[in-house]
Each structure stands twice: as C-alpha cells, then as structure tokens.
C-alpha cells in the first residue's frame, strides 16, 4: 500500500510540474499577473493533494505502532525528520526563486543604465541565492544531527 501511495505522490508532483509549465507556455502575455495566477493555481492543487497523501500514510503508521511501539516511534521520527528536511529545502528554494527574480530583474535594469555597478548588483543577487544555501544547510543538520 505504501508503494502505491508513493507512486501516487510521484504522479501528483509530475502532474503539478507539468501543469505549471503548460500554463506558462500557453500564456501569450508574459505579465507578472499571469505568472502569479499560474503559481496560485499550481499551489492550490499541489498542497491539498500532498496533504491528502500524507493523511493516507497515517493508517499504515498506526498499524506499525500497534505491532511494535518502539520501532514505530523510531520510524515516525525518521519520517518527520525527512519531512522537516524537505520543507526547509523546498521553502528556502521558493523564497530564493522569488528573491532572485525580483533582484535579478532590478539588477538588469540598473546595469542597462550604468554598467559600472555590475559588481554591486552581482553581490545582491548572490545574497538572494544564499537563502537556498541556508535551507540546504538546515536540512543537512536535520538529517545528520
């Protein structure tokens, strides 16, 4: 049963990614409103489906808890550890994407007017990318500490 739920989770992730790409490709107007609308549609379908999959995994964990209390506690802790690591990396990456998009577009506009400030703008884009590095560091600490 867990393998079926894992395949269902993989299918949800692939469909969500494909639908986001499809919505962005079919857009003739590349304005920010259309992109924000596509992202909202993508997240409003992805988050509830993943929550439903996690809820479907709970009965399997309850059966394991009934049979072996000690090993089930260890497996629940391991599972929560992986969820925490995934959330820290995923949310940091989403924040990085938004920050680099905003800072990068502003940096390109500034460079087009004055090319002497290229070094300073690269520093700001690098600071925005540092958010993802912090997320990866936190997930490594969660997994191996």
N, C-alpha and C positions, 0 to 999 in steps of 0.2 A: 504494500500500500504506500509506503514511504517513497519508493521509486516512482510510482505513478504520480504522486504529489510533486516530487522533484521535477519530473518531466512536464507537469502542468505549470510549475513555476517558470521553467525554462521557456515554455511556449508563451507565457504571458510576457516575459521580458522581451523575447524576439518580436512578438506582435506589437508591443508598445513602441519599440525602437523603429520598426518598420512603419507604423502608422505616423510617428513623428516625422520621419524622413519623407513619407508620402505627402503629408500636409504641407511641409515646407517646399517640396518640389512642385506641387500644384499651385502654389502661390505665385501669381503674376506680379503682385505688389509686394516688394520686399520691405515693407514698413515694419516698425517695431510692434505695432498693434497686432498685425497678423501673426508674427512670431510669438508674441506673448499669448495670443489666443490658442495657437497650436500647442504651446507648452502647457497651458492650463488644461486643455482637453486631454493631453497625454498624461499629466499627473493625476487628474481626477479619475482616469480609468485605471492607471497603474497602482496607485496607493490602495484603493479598496480591494482590488483583486489580490494583491500581495498580502493584505491583512486577512483576507478570507483563506488564503493558502496556509498562513501561519495558524489560523484557528483550526483548520483541518488537521494540522500536525499535532495539536494538543491532545486528542484522544489517544494517539499512538504513544505519546509520552506518559499519559495516565496509566496505560496498561503496563508499561515498563516499570512505573513507580509502584504499582500494586505487586508485581512479582519480585522485584529486587529494589528495596528502598535506597540502599547505599549507592548502587550503580546508577540508578535513575537520577539521583541527585547530582552525581558527577556528570552524567550526560546532559542534564539540564543546564548545569553551569557551563559546560563546554559549548552548548548551543547558544546560550546567552552571550558568551564570550565572542562567538563568531558574529552574532547579530550586532553586537556593540562595535566590533571592528569594521563591519560592513557599513554601518551607519556613519561612523566617524569619517571613513574614507569617502563614502558617497556624498554626504552633505558638504564636506570640505571641497569636493570636486565641483559640485553645483555652485557653491559660492565662488570658487575660483573662475569658473566659466563666466559667471555674471561680471565679476570684477575685471577680468582680463578684457572682456568685450567692451565694457564701459571705458576703462583706462586706455585700452589699445586704440579705440576709435578717437578718443580725445588726443592721444599722443600723435596719431597720424595727422590729425588736423593741425596740431601745433607745429609739427615738423614741416608740413607743407608751406607754412608761413615763414618759419625761421629754422633753417637746417642746423644752426649751431647748437640747438638744445636737444639734439639726438641722444646724447649720453644721459641727460637727466630723465628723459622720457623712458628710456630703457630701464632705469632704476625703478621707476614707478610700476612698470609692467612686471618687473621681477618681484617687487613686493607683493603684487596681486597674486602671482604664481606661488608665492611662499605659503599661501593658505593651504594649498593642496599638499605641500610637503609636511606641514603640521598635522594634517589629517592622517597621512601615511605613518608618521612617527607615532601618533597616538594609537593607531591600530596595531602597530608592531608592539608597542608597550602593552596593549590589552592582550594580545595573543601570547606573548612570551614572558610576561611578568607574573 
